[in-house]
């Protein structure tokens, strides 16, 4: 049984993180969901708590129960940190070492394997800054899986930027364990 920290960012694809959490729990793993504030506009803590069987961390205020902050404790026990979906903003913060929320702070403290599953508009994905950030993350030994080559995006356009399938995400995470 491994510990997976599921980092969830603000994207319409955030609802798929609930299915990923459920799949990993059914496979016998411990799942902790850490959400950016923007993620909670798309998926509720109650849904993620119910499916993961663990409380959701989204702010530093959620960390008041123990003397070791939750983002540090989770960073230390994580076998994998999977960011599903990974937004352009969160990937940029992580690439630059900016710890502006609980998830990006946890990222800086973890020594676990890190997987990114991007989901964003095609134009955002293709932007030079995003691609430079992806290269930085890859150079650190992290994995970037996706986005899907073609799909209908939230804005209605069709192109590269959709989150890869829940099955592909789950398989990639399980392969790391």
C-alpha atoms as one frame of an Amber mdcrd trajectory, in Angstrom:
protein
   0.000   0.000   0.000   1.475   3.303  -1.127   0.642   6.909  -0.304  -0.431
   9.076  -3.221  -0.850  12.812  -2.844  -3.272  14.011  -5.484  -2.689  17.693
  -6.219  -5.767  19.220  -7.803  -5.657  22.550  -9.646  -8.302  24.936 -10.933
  -9.564  23.551 -14.227 -12.869  22.220 -15.476 -11.052  18.864 -15.611 -10.742
  18.888 -11.790 -13.874  16.759 -11.500 -11.920  13.853 -13.019  -9.567  13.893
 -10.040 -12.421  12.421  -7.994 -12.476   9.367 -10.275  -8.694   9.071 -10.019
  -8.872   9.183  -6.216 -11.580   6.524  -6.218  -9.588   4.255  -8.560  -6.456
   4.511  -6.440  -8.335   3.764  -3.206  -9.977   0.744  -4.859  -6.477  -0.421
  -5.833  -5.564  -0.395  -2.132  -3.594   2.845  -1.846  -3.834   5.733   0.595
  -4.878   8.938  -1.175  -4.627  12.478   0.171  -6.121  15.322  -1.884  -4.463
  18.728  -1.778  -6.383  21.392  -3.681  -5.506  24.855  -4.860  -8.163  27.430
  -3.943  -9.203  27.557  -7.622  -9.753  23.781  -7.689 -12.515  24.124  -5.107
 -14.561  26.122  -7.614 -14.826  22.940  -9.686 -14.915  20.084  -7.137 -15.975
  19.992  -3.503 -13.933  18.889  -0.504 -16.820  16.616   0.555 -16.643  14.659
  -2.715 -12.874  14.250  -2.493 -12.962  13.425   1.233 -15.612  10.761   0.673
 -13.764   9.116  -2.213 -10.252   9.368  -0.763 -11.276   8.557   2.830  -9.055
  11.437   4.005  -9.634  15.111   4.783  -8.870  17.553   1.980  -6.154  20.153
   2.474  -6.610  23.441   0.615  -5.314  26.223   2.861  -2.766  26.615   5.615
  -5.766  26.963   7.983  -6.589  23.291   7.273  -3.301  22.399   8.894  -3.925
  23.425  12.498  -4.504  19.931  13.974  -0.862  18.834  14.375   2.357  20.555
  15.263   3.868  19.389  11.938   2.119  21.287   9.135   0.065  18.950   6.939
   1.869  19.991   3.752   5.198  18.937   5.302   3.816  15.713   6.788   2.216
  14.746   3.450   5.372  15.667   1.528   7.373  13.348   3.766   5.022  10.366
   3.511   4.162  10.648  -0.201   5.367   7.927  -2.530   3.976   9.872  -5.502
   2.729  13.414  -5.987   0.343  13.430  -8.962  -0.962  16.808 -10.102  -4.341
  16.149 -11.744  -5.176  18.388 -13.533  -2.030  20.480 -13.697  -2.850  24.066
 -14.613  -0.435  26.375 -16.420  -0.305  28.542 -13.298   0.593  25.726 -10.901
   3.170  24.269 -13.271   4.735  27.731 -13.610   4.835  28.220  -9.841   6.396
  24.812  -9.319   8.931  25.322 -12.103   9.981  28.622 -10.549   9.864  27.441
  -6.931   7.018  29.764  -5.925   5.183  28.437  -2.870   2.017  30.554  -2.984
  -0.415  27.879  -1.751  -0.452  24.563   0.098   0.077  22.476  -3.046   3.070
  24.441  -4.307   4.528  24.472  -0.777   4.106  20.690  -0.550   5.825  20.320
  -3.925   8.934  22.107  -2.632   9.079  19.827   0.409   8.524  16.453  -1.264
  11.176  14.081  -2.483   8.574  11.750  -3.987   8.186  11.024  -7.671   6.167
  13.846  -9.300   3.757  13.376 -12.203   1.989  16.214 -13.993  -1.185  15.702
 -16.012  -1.769  19.061 -17.748  -5.144  20.387 -18.828  -5.513  23.841 -20.347
  -6.416  25.735 -23.476  -4.324  24.862 -26.532  -2.941  28.397 -26.779  -1.853
  28.293 -23.144  -0.253  24.856 -23.583   1.646  25.947 -26.694   2.869  29.241
 -25.227   6.639  29.542 -24.999   6.513  30.212 -21.243   4.486  27.061 -20.563
   6.782  24.969 -22.722   9.830  26.389 -20.932   8.247  25.517 -17.571   7.533
  21.979 -18.795  11.187  21.607 -19.800  12.281  22.785 -16.352  10.029  20.221
 -14.667  11.241  17.451 -16.980  14.878  18.403 -16.290  14.175  17.792 -12.588
  13.205  14.222 -13.421   9.446  14.745 -13.208   7.002  13.247 -15.703   4.493
  15.190 -17.798   1.749  12.991 -19.227  -0.493  14.738 -21.716  -2.317  16.773
 -22.535  -4.422  14.715 -24.932  -3.563  15.376 -28.565  -7.069  16.448 -29.515
 -10.339  17.116 -27.761 -13.063  19.669 -27.202 -11.868  22.237 -24.697 -13.984
  24.133 -22.158 -13.941  27.209 -24.423 -15.498  25.174 -27.240 -12.436  25.007
 -29.459 -10.922  21.697 -30.502  -7.225  20.983 -30.035  -4.482  19.773 -27.742
  -5.065  20.556 -24.085  -7.583  18.101 -22.631  -6.684  15.998 -19.641  -5.739
  12.441 -20.586  -8.199   9.724 -19.561  -8.719   8.682 -15.949  -7.516   5.210
 -16.912  -4.272   6.577 -18.360  -3.714   8.712 -15.256  -4.363   5.813 -12.902
  -2.083   3.491 -14.897   0.759   6.044 -14.878   0.480   6.556 -11.131   0.320
   2.814 -10.426   3.356   2.254 -12.657   5.369   4.554 -10.346   4.502   2.621
  -7.222
